[in-house]
């Protein structure tokens, strides 16, 4: 999943580590994405789990911008 935080693009895995919910259905507030299933927050810049019930981070991926193209290293 790609997230735009103040013009910077971050890529994270689109799966909540708590129960497998799709994070792209959640809400991005600043650099925090909320899982829509149980309300866990993750930092999209680091992948860190910020609030229970999630305790494990989500995977993050290196992003490279070239013009209007976005490349994600997986």
C-alpha positions as CSV (number, residue, x, y, z in Angstrom):
1,X,0.0,0.0,0.0
2,X,1.3,3.5,-0.8
3,X,0.8,6.3,1.6
4,X,1.4,10.0,1.0
5,X,2.5,11.8,4.1
6,X,3.1,15.5,3.5
7,X,4.3,14.8,0.0
8,X,6.6,11.9,0.9
9,X,5.6,8.4,-0.3
10,X,5.8,5.4,1.9
11,X,5.0,1.7,1.1
12,X,3.8,-0.8,3.6
13,X,2.3,-4.2,3.5
14,X,-1.5,-3.9,3.3
15,X,-2.2,-6.4,6.1
16,X,-2.8,-5.7,9.8
17,X,-0.5,-7.9,11.9
18,X,-3.2,-8.4,14.5
19,X,-5.8,-10.2,12.4
20,X,-5.0,-9.8,8.7
21,X,-7.4,-6.8,8.0
22,X,-6.8,-4.7,4.9
23,X,-5.2,-1.5,6.0
24,X,-6.1,0.3,2.7
25,X,-9.7,0.3,4.1
26,X,-8.5,2.3,7.1
27,X,-7.9,5.9,7.8
28,X,-4.6,7.7,7.3
29,X,-4.0,10.5,9.8
30,X,-0.6,12.1,9.4
31,X,1.8,9.2,9.4
32,X,-0.6,6.9,11.2
33,X,-2.9,4.4,9.5
34,X,-5.8,2.8,11.5
35,X,-6.9,-0.7,10.8
36,X,-10.7,-0.6,10.2
37,X,-11.3,-3.9,11.9
38,X,-10.1,-3.3,15.5
39,X,-8.6,0.2,15.5
40,X,-4.9,-0.6,15.8
41,X,-2.7,2.2,14.5
42,X,0.6,1.7,12.6
43,X,3.3,4.3,11.7
44,X,3.5,4.1,7.9
45,X,7.0,5.6,7.9
46,X,8.5,2.8,10.1
47,X,5.8,0.1,10.1
48,X,5.7,0.2,13.9
49,X,2.6,-1.0,15.7
50,X,1.5,2.0,17.8
51,X,-1.6,0.8,19.6
52,X,-3.1,-2.5,20.7
53,X,-4.4,-4.9,19.7
54,X,-1.5,-5.0,17.2
55,X,1.9,-5.6,18.7
56,X,4.0,-6.6,15.6
57,X,5.0,-4.1,13.0
58,X,3.9,-4.2,9.4
59,X,6.5,-4.7,6.6
60,X,7.8,-1.6,5.0
61,X,9.3,-1.3,1.5
62,X,11.9,1.1,0.0
63,X,10.4,3.6,-2.4
64,X,12.1,5.4,-5.2
65,X,10.6,8.2,-7.2
66,X,11.6,9.0,-10.8
67,X,9.6,11.8,-12.3
68,X,5.9,10.7,-12.0
69,X,6.8,7.1,-11.5
70,X,6.9,5.3,-8.1
71,X,9.1,2.2,-7.8
72,X,8.7,-0.1,-4.7
73,X,11.5,-2.5,-3.8
74,X,9.9,-5.8,-2.7
